[in-house]
Every structure is written in C-alpha cells, then in structure tokens.
Amino acid sequence: MRTEALDIAFRATIYRVDTAEGIFDLRIGRPDPAFDDFLRRQGVSCWAVLTACNPGGVRDDDGNRLRRMRLQQRLQTLGWSFCSACNLADDRMWPEEPGFLLLQVSEQEVRSLASEFCQLACVCGVVGGAPRLVWVQESGDDAVNQQ
C-alpha cells in the first residue's frame, strides 16, 4: 500500500544499474543524458528497474536471495533483456536490494511482473525522460505514475 513514508523512501534511493558500458546511478525525477546515450546505443526506448526483494515493503533478508533468483529465471523465461541493478537507500537504514534493469519493456508488463513478486512499486523510464516511480497498485483515483 502506498504511503507518504514509502513514497519518500523510494525517492531517497539510488537505482544503480550495472551495464556492459558502465554503472549508472539513477534517481527519480532526474534525467541522465549518459544513461540515455547508452540506451540509444542499445536500440532501447523504454526501460524499468525491478527487484523481488522485501515483498510488500516488509524486510525479509532471508528470502531475498531466493526471490531474486526466481525473478531472474522468470525474466529468462519471458525472453526479456536485462542487466543487474541494485536499489541503495540514501540513509543506508534499509539493506541493498539487488534487482534488474529491464530493457525495452512496457510499463504495463513491468507492473504485472512487479505485482507477481508482491512489489509495491518499480521505476520506469523512456529515453529522454526522467526516471519515474510507478506504484504497482493504487487506491482510489490516485495516478499510477508519480514524478
């Protein structure tokens, strides 16, 4: 469930992606021209960062490794292109959350997969735009995408 505290926490996070061309530290609402250049060279117009860690926003260090492996297997089954990623909370009070940078996937597909792994939100973007925090499920008439 979306709360103001979770929204603040997700925004106070670096979404680090590890690509063949280097590491990019992405932030919600902040464009990254170098990352856009990387995506263009890959022929990618849309992307997302997704983890399977800590489902429902509840810390579960013991189960995270298994969930990450299950997510990786699922991505391979789907045939999606991906690279390693890691969510890093600014205050370091929350553990690192390994995940994946998904390339050339629609927001709808990512939200569906995030829901499958009980995630509250994911990060989505398009070349030339800023990364957006996307809530998997919203209550009432709230907008799904928040910058």
C-alpha atoms as one frame of an Amber mdcrd trajectory, in Angstrom:
protein
   0.000   0.000   0.000   1.248   3.428  -0.922   2.064   5.730   1.983   3.806
   9.063   2.187   6.679   7.463   4.117   7.197   4.815   1.422   6.995   7.426
  -1.303   9.699   9.455   0.432  11.856   6.350   0.978  11.617   5.235  -2.667
  12.581   8.725  -3.796  15.539   8.818  -1.386  17.134   5.889  -3.194  19.767
   5.426  -5.861  18.739   2.958  -8.543  22.151   1.691  -9.632  22.306  -0.207
 -12.907  25.374  -2.170 -13.956  25.681  -2.385 -17.734  28.354  -3.576 -20.146
  29.174   0.114 -20.688  29.428   1.057 -17.014  27.424   1.847 -13.917  24.677
   4.468 -13.886  23.167   5.859 -10.685  19.581   6.816 -11.470  17.273   8.986
  -9.384  13.538   9.527  -9.573  12.785  12.740 -11.461  16.365  13.347 -12.618
  17.234  12.802 -16.288  20.571  11.141 -17.024  21.878  12.024 -20.501  24.722
   9.478 -20.322  22.235   6.707 -19.499  20.031   7.865 -22.369  23.039   7.642
 -24.699  23.676   4.080 -23.507  20.026   3.160 -24.161  20.120   4.671 -27.645
  23.221   2.634 -28.494  21.289  -0.463 -27.415  18.275   0.475 -29.541  16.146
   0.777 -26.410  13.373   3.338 -25.982  11.870   2.227 -22.640  13.214   0.536
 -19.536  12.496  -0.310 -15.896  14.246  -1.256 -12.667  12.650  -4.062 -10.684
  13.589  -6.034  -7.599  11.940  -9.033  -5.964  13.311  -8.159  -2.518  11.277
  -7.343   0.557   7.787  -8.019  -0.843   5.092  -5.657   0.332   7.731  -3.342
   1.743   8.449  -5.796   4.577  12.097  -6.570   5.179  12.929 -10.233   4.574
  16.690 -10.701   4.321  16.421 -14.493   4.455  14.073 -14.803   1.476  15.527
 -12.121  -0.788  18.211 -14.245  -2.462  15.724 -16.944  -3.467  13.231 -14.359
  -4.771  15.957 -12.661  -6.822  16.864 -15.991  -8.416  13.184 -16.675  -9.152
  12.831 -13.234 -10.764  15.932 -13.842 -12.900  14.530 -17.197 -14.035  11.213
 -15.532 -14.851  12.959 -12.859 -16.929  14.852 -15.531 -18.837  11.607 -17.443
 -19.459   9.983 -14.252 -20.762  12.977 -13.644 -23.028  13.474 -10.100 -21.727
  16.826  -8.329 -21.980  18.188  -7.312 -18.607  21.250  -6.237 -16.619  21.990
  -6.248 -12.914  20.713  -3.428 -10.740  20.633  -2.569  -7.066  18.463  -0.189
  -5.052  20.510   1.755  -2.483  18.743   3.761   0.212  20.415   7.115   0.858
  20.299   6.650   4.630  21.612   3.047   4.424  18.984   2.103   7.055  17.435
  -0.312   4.547  19.528  -3.136   3.058  20.669  -3.077  -0.563  18.036  -4.606
  -2.819  19.527  -6.446  -5.809  17.337  -6.421  -8.890  17.419  -5.893 -12.611
  17.405  -3.218 -15.281  14.832  -4.386 -17.831  15.296  -3.190 -21.394  12.585
  -2.492 -23.954   9.647  -3.486 -21.747   6.326  -1.722 -21.380   5.225  -0.176
 -18.118   2.187  -2.459 -18.109   4.380  -5.575 -18.442   6.661  -4.409 -15.638
   3.761  -3.559 -13.333   2.310  -7.005 -13.923   5.618  -8.694 -13.105   6.129
  -6.456 -10.070   2.690  -7.495  -8.830   3.587 -11.154  -9.361   6.538 -10.639
  -6.996   4.450  -8.615  -4.490   6.332  -5.370  -5.089   4.763  -2.050  -4.165
   6.493  -0.004  -6.868   9.084  -0.052  -9.619  10.998   2.542 -11.595  10.171
   3.102 -15.268  11.536   5.402 -17.895  11.831   6.319 -21.534  14.823   7.658
 -23.413  14.976  11.417 -22.981  12.804  11.431 -19.855  13.440  11.263 -16.151
  13.038   8.001 -14.209   9.524   7.713 -12.726   8.328   5.961  -9.603   5.449
   3.719 -10.652   3.174   2.300  -7.985   2.007  -1.200  -8.766  -1.414  -0.792
  -7.173  -3.110   2.449  -6.301  -6.084   3.094  -4.118  -8.989   5.157  -5.346
  -8.375   7.527  -8.257  -4.717   8.247  -7.500  -2.477   8.485 -10.533  -0.265
   5.487 -11.187   2.791   7.449 -12.268   4.411   9.936  -9.971   7.426  12.068
 -10.766
